Amino acid sequence: MKAYKGFKSEKSGTAYPQLPAGAYVAAIQNVKIVGTEPDQQLVLRLEIIEGEWAGYFTKRYQNDASGGGQYEVKYKGDMELQIPNDDNHDRQHPEWDERTFNNFIYCIQASNPGYTWDWKENGLKGKTIGVSAREETWNGNTFTKLRRLEVADDVRNGLVKPMKPKTDNSSLPQNTPAETTTDGFTMVETEELPF
């Protein structure tokens, strides 16, 4: 191996603590709709606003951006919700999309007394909501991800049950039977790659 002129032994980024799995009170910082009808998602940009982890997603984004890494820095507090549509019955689980969106609206209204959903997404900015983060493992990497919306007072009062961790099945031995995960999905057996 030949040395190059710009060599310096230096760290390319700084580590940032992982958000613990659990429930948090957050505020909706911004919203946008992505995709085209009938397959659109409502993207919520969330930030934790109470407790020792307040401001976590903004601080983490700033930390990651200051690292100068080669990968695009992503804000980790975004959640996407499929927008139900009368024309998207070709989706695999339209009833799941409807239940999830209906729960979101219930949680927003219950967390913000006096607010009534009016189908104007920009009215969601600044609203309070509870969120649950779950620990997940994928390809040997462990992280937390926002997975469920909650009523803010349920979070404050300790009424939200923690979500069980989720792991991928890439590390399972071949021919391991499929298992049902905590969110009702079935882990599918994997076949060995052809090489």
C-alpha positions as a printed Julia matrix, in Angstrom:
195×3 Matrix{Float64}:
   0.0     0.0    0.0
   1.3     3.44  -0.88
   0.87    6.48   1.4
  -1.07    9.44   0.03
  -0.47   13.17   0.66
  -3.66   13.98   2.6
  -3.34   11.17   5.15
  -4.26   11.98   8.76
  -5.35    9.54  11.42
  -8.63   11.16  12.46
 -12.17   10.16  13.27
 -14.65   11.02  10.52
 -17.6    11.67  12.83
 -18.53   11.76  16.48
 -20.7     9.16  18.14
 -24.02   10.28  19.55
 -25.99    8.41  22.21
 -28.79    6.18  21.01
 -32.3     7.17  22.04
 -33.53    4.56  24.53
 -36.61    2.56  23.58
 -39.65    4.01  25.32
 -42.41    6.59  25.06
 -41.86   10.32  24.68
 -43.86   13.53  24.39
 -43.08   15.23  21.1
 -44.17   18.17  18.98
 -44.78   18.16  15.25
 -42.16   20.51  13.82
 -43.21   20.21  10.2
 -45.4    18.14   7.87
 -45.35   17.32   4.19
 -47.11   15.03   1.78
 -44.92   12.87  -0.46
 -45.83   10.59  -3.34
 -48.68   10.85  -5.81
 -52.32    9.87  -5.42
 -53.5     7.32  -4.6
 -50.2     6.34  -2.94
 -49.3     9.29  -0.7
 -47.69    9.49   2.73
 -47.92   12.17   5.37
 -44.44   12.77   6.76
 -44.31   14.13  10.32
 -41.09   15.75  11.52
 -41.13   15.2   15.29
 -39.0    16.49  18.15
 -39.07   15.35  21.76
 -40.1    18.29  23.92
 -40.19   16.93  27.48
 -37.8    15.12  29.76
 -34.07   14.48  29.59
 -34.22   13.58  25.87
 -35.85   16.89  24.83
 -34.31   18.19  21.61
 -32.71   14.81  20.83
 -33.41   14.61  17.09
 -32.22   18.15  16.34
 -29.04   17.67  18.41
 -28.34   14.33  16.77
 -28.86   15.76  13.28
 -26.49   18.64  14.04
 -23.92   16.22  15.45
 -24.17   13.91  12.44
 -23.95   16.85  10.0
 -20.82   18.2   11.68
 -19.03   14.86  11.16
 -18.38   15.52   7.47
 -19.1    11.91   6.56
 -19.58   10.56   3.08
 -23.24    9.65   3.58
 -26.28   11.89   3.45
 -27.28   12.96   6.96
 -30.9    12.14   7.78
 -33.15   13.52  10.47
 -34.06   10.53  12.65
 -37.35   11.94  14.03
 -39.45   11.59  10.87
 -42.47    9.28  10.71
 -44.46    8.41   7.6
 -48.15    7.59   7.61
 -49.88    6.16   4.56
 -52.79    8.45   3.66
 -55.92    6.33   3.17
 -57.66    6.96  -0.11
 -60.84    5.52  -1.61
 -58.83    4.68  -4.74
 -55.97    2.75  -3.11
 -57.73   -0.56  -2.55
 -54.97   -2.23  -4.54
 -52.64   -1.66  -1.57
 -51.8    -4.8    0.35
 -53.35   -3.68   3.67
 -55.74   -0.71   3.16
 -57.56   -1.44   6.45
 -54.22   -1.22   8.32
 -53.56    2.19   6.71
 -57.01    3.39   7.8
 -56.63    2.14  11.39
 -53.17    3.73  11.69
 -54.33    7.09  10.31
 -57.5     7.08  12.44
 -55.37    6.37  15.53
 -53.06    9.26  14.6
 -56.0    11.69  14.38
 -57.39   10.41  17.69
 -53.99   10.87  19.39
 -53.57   14.39  17.96
 -57.03   15.5   19.08
 -56.69   13.89  22.52
 -53.23   15.44  23.01
 -54.37   18.94  21.98
 -57.68   19.82  23.68
 -59.84   22.01  21.47
 -58.15   20.93  18.24
 -60.31   19.25  15.61
 -58.83   17.67  12.48
 -59.92   19.68   9.42
 -57.99   17.87   6.63
 -55.45   20.72   6.48
 -52.08   19.15   7.24
 -50.32   22.46   7.94
 -52.57   22.86  10.99
 -50.65   19.97  12.58
 -47.48   22.05  12.97
 -46.72   22.76  16.61
 -49.18   20.17  17.9
 -48.17   17.84  20.74
 -48.29   14.05  20.43
 -46.88   11.01  22.17
 -44.53    8.63  20.36
 -43.13    5.19  21.12
 -39.62    4.23  20.03
 -38.7     0.57  19.62
 -35.26   -1.03  19.61
 -34.63   -2.79  16.32
 -31.78   -4.82  14.89
 -31.09   -5.02  11.19
 -28.06   -6.7    9.64
 -26.34   -6.71  13.02
 -26.92   -2.98  13.68
 -29.06   -2.02  16.67
 -30.95    1.28  16.72
 -34.2     2.81  17.94
 -36.94    3.92  15.59
 -40.2     5.79  16.15
 -42.94    3.26  15.51
 -46.21    4.2   17.19
 -48.17    7.36  17.97
 -49.68    7.82  21.41
 -51.77   10.27  23.44
 -49.35   12.68  25.13
 -51.02   12.41  28.56
 -50.82    8.61  28.41
 -47.05    8.99  27.98
 -46.83   11.53  30.82
 -48.83    9.25  33.12
 -46.79    6.12  32.34
 -49.72    4.31  30.69
 -47.92    3.38  27.46
 -46.7    -0.21  27.32
 -43.14   -0.53  25.97
 -42.79   -2.12  22.56
 -40.84   -5.36  22.39
 -37.56   -5.18  20.46
 -37.63   -6.34  16.86
 -34.8    -8.18  15.16
 -34.34   -9.16  11.55
 -33.92  -12.8   10.7
 -30.69  -12.46   8.71
 -28.71  -13.87  11.62
 -31.01  -16.89  12.15
 -29.72  -20.29  11.06
 -31.1   -21.5    7.75
 -34.32  -23.54   7.89
 -35.42  -21.79  11.09
 -39.23  -21.78  11.29
 -40.97  -18.45  10.75
 -41.86  -16.57  13.91
 -44.58  -14.02  14.56
 -43.26  -10.65  15.72
 -44.88   -8.42  18.33
 -46.55   -6.24  15.7
 -48.36   -9.2   14.12
 -46.16   -9.63  11.06
 -44.62  -12.99  10.3
 -40.88  -13.33   9.9
 -40.34  -15.24   6.68
 -37.73  -17.98   6.3
 -34.79  -16.88   4.19
 -33.01  -18.85   1.52
 -29.27  -18.85   1.11
 -28.01  -16.39  -1.5
 -26.92  -18.02  -4.77
 -23.18  -17.35  -4.53
